[in-house]
Amino acid sequence: MNRERLHAFSLAGLLLGWSVLAPRVPRRWYPAPHVLLGAAAVATTDAPLGFRPPALTQGLRWGSAAAATVVAAVALSATLTPVRAGMAARTPPASPATWLLLHIPLGTVWSEEAGYRASLGSVAARAFGVTGGRLFTAAVFGLSHIPDARAARDSVPGTVLVTGAAGWVFSWLRDRSGSLAAPMLAHLAVNEAGAVAAVVFSRPIRD
């Protein structure tokens, strides 16, 4: 195994290990450790973020188009009775505002996009090529959601497949635009739209 592939597998192992440990981090610290992990991953791999023009402009353009598509799809699916029933069965967090404005943008979107798309994506592309690196990153991203699926009692294979496919799309957006802004906007739209729908349709919180 060459050095680049060893680096890719090592970083993947660290990210998967963190996905297991993260739920055990005291909630009062969230999302600080996740934000720092994302920043550290970018710094240690020297991953390009594409946060300067013209890459940023391209990233915002592609990301906005993807985000609009996601929001429209979520809004359409929310009109279906089975989907609304599933949302109603979930209990929203005690502070929806904190969830929507802090936890999702920083604890989920930034940390995952920095860790997987920017850092692991860059390392994996050098190790396996653009296409192979994208598939490798998507697979690791899907596997990282196993602890969440188990905690929520969701289908583990289904969760891995869906999140892996989403990870592939996010990686494609980054590669196509040259900026991490594109997958960040798409990822933010997926999580925020789903979260807003869950808050709107979920059962009222009982004290």
N, C-alpha and C positions, 0 to 999 in steps of 0.2 A: 504494500500500500504506500503510495507516494505521500509526500508531506501535505499537499493541498487536500487530499481526501481524508487524511488523518485529522486535519484541522476541521473539516466539515463534519465528520462523525463526532469529534470531541465537542464541538459547539452544539450540535444537535443533542448530544447526551446531556449537556449542561442545561439546555432549554427544557428538555423533557423532565429532567430532575427538578427544575424550578416549578414546572406545572404541577408536580406532586406536592412540593413543599409549600407553594403559595397559599393554598387554602388554610394552612396551619398558622399563617402569619396573623397576629392580633389585628382585628378589624380597625382598631383605633389608629393603626399605622398606615392603613390603606389610603391612597395608592402610592405613597412615597417609595417603598421598596421596588415596586414595579416600574415606576418612572426612572429610578436610578439604574435599575437593571438594563432598561432599554438604552439609556445614555451610555452606560459602560460597554454594552455590546457594540455600539456604534464606534466608540472611541478605540476599543481594543482591536477592532477589525478594519479601522479606517474606511468604513463603508461610506460611499457617496450618498448624500441625501437629496441632492437636486433642489435645494431650497433657494437658489438664485436664478434670475432670468438668464437665458430663455427657458431653461428646464422647468422652472417653477411655473411659468405661464402655461407651458404644455401640460404640466401636472394638474393645474387647476382646471384647465379645459377638459381634459379627459376625466378627471375625478368628478367634476360637476355633472357631466353627462351620465356617468355611471350612477352617481348618487340620485339623480332625478329618476332614473329608471328603477332603482331600488325602491324609492319612496312610492312611486306609482304602483309597483307590484305589491307592496305591503298594503297600500290603501285598497287595492282591488281584492286582495285575499281576505281582508278584514270584513268584506261584505258577505263572505261565505259563512253559513251557520256553524259548520264543524270547527272552522278556524276561530271564530269568536267564542265558541264554547271552550276551546282549549285555552284561550287567553283568560277567560273568566275563571278558570280553575286554578290559575296561578296567583300567588300572594305577592303583591308588590312590596318593595322595600319600605322601611319606615319613613325614609326621606327621599321621595322621588326626585326632588330638585338636585340633591347631592349626587344621586345616581346618574342623572342625565347630564349634569353640568361638570362633574368632576370625575367620578369613577369611570364612566364609559370613555370620555375623551382621553384621559391621561392613563388610568389604570389598565384599560383594555386596548384602545386604538393605538396610542403612542407606543406603549410598551411592546405590543405584539408586532406592530409594523417595523419598529426599530430593530427588534430582536430577530424576527423571522424574515421579513422582506428585505430590509437593508443589510443587516449583518450576515445572517445565515444565507440569504440569497446571493450576496456578493461572494462569500466563501465557496458556496456550492457551485456557482457558475464557473469559478476558476478551477474547481476540482472535477466537475462533470460536464462542462459546457453549458450553454444557455438553456437548452431544452432539458437536459438531464438535471441541471441544477434547479430548474423550476419544479420539476417533478419531485425531486428529493425534498425541497423545501415544503412543498404542498403536503407530502406524506408526513413529514415531521410535525407540521402545523396541525394536521388532522389527529395524529396520535396525542398531541399535547392536550386535547380536549377530552380525553378519556376520564380523568378525574372529575371534570365537570358533569359529564354524562352520567357517571355513576352516582354522584351526589344528587342529581336531579331525577334519577331513575329513568333516564332516557335510554333509548337504544344505543349501545356503544358502537356497533358497526355502522349504524345509520349516522350517528354523530361524526364519526371519523370520516365517513364518505362525504358528507355534506360540507364539513369544515375544510376537508382536504381540497374539495373542488373549489370552494371559496378562496382558499389560499392560493390555488393555481391562478385564479382570475386576478387576485390582488397582485401576484407576482408579474403576471402579464401586463397589467396596467402600469406597474413601475418600469418594466422594461420598455414598454411602448412609448411612454411619456418621458422617461429619463428622470423622473422625480418621485420621491416618496409621497408627495402631496396627493397624487392620484389614488393610490390604494388607501391612503388615510381617509380621504373624503368618502370613498366607496364603503370602507369598513365602518366609518362613523355613521353613514346613512343606514346600513344594515342594522347596527345595534341600536341606534337612536329611534329609528322608525319602529322596530320591534318593541323597544322599551316603552315608547309612548303608547303604542297600541295595547300593551299589557297593562299599563296604568289606567288607561281609559276603560277597558273592558273587564278588568279583574274585579274580584269581590272587594267591597269596602273593608278597610282594616278595622278590626275590632280591638278595643283596648282591653 
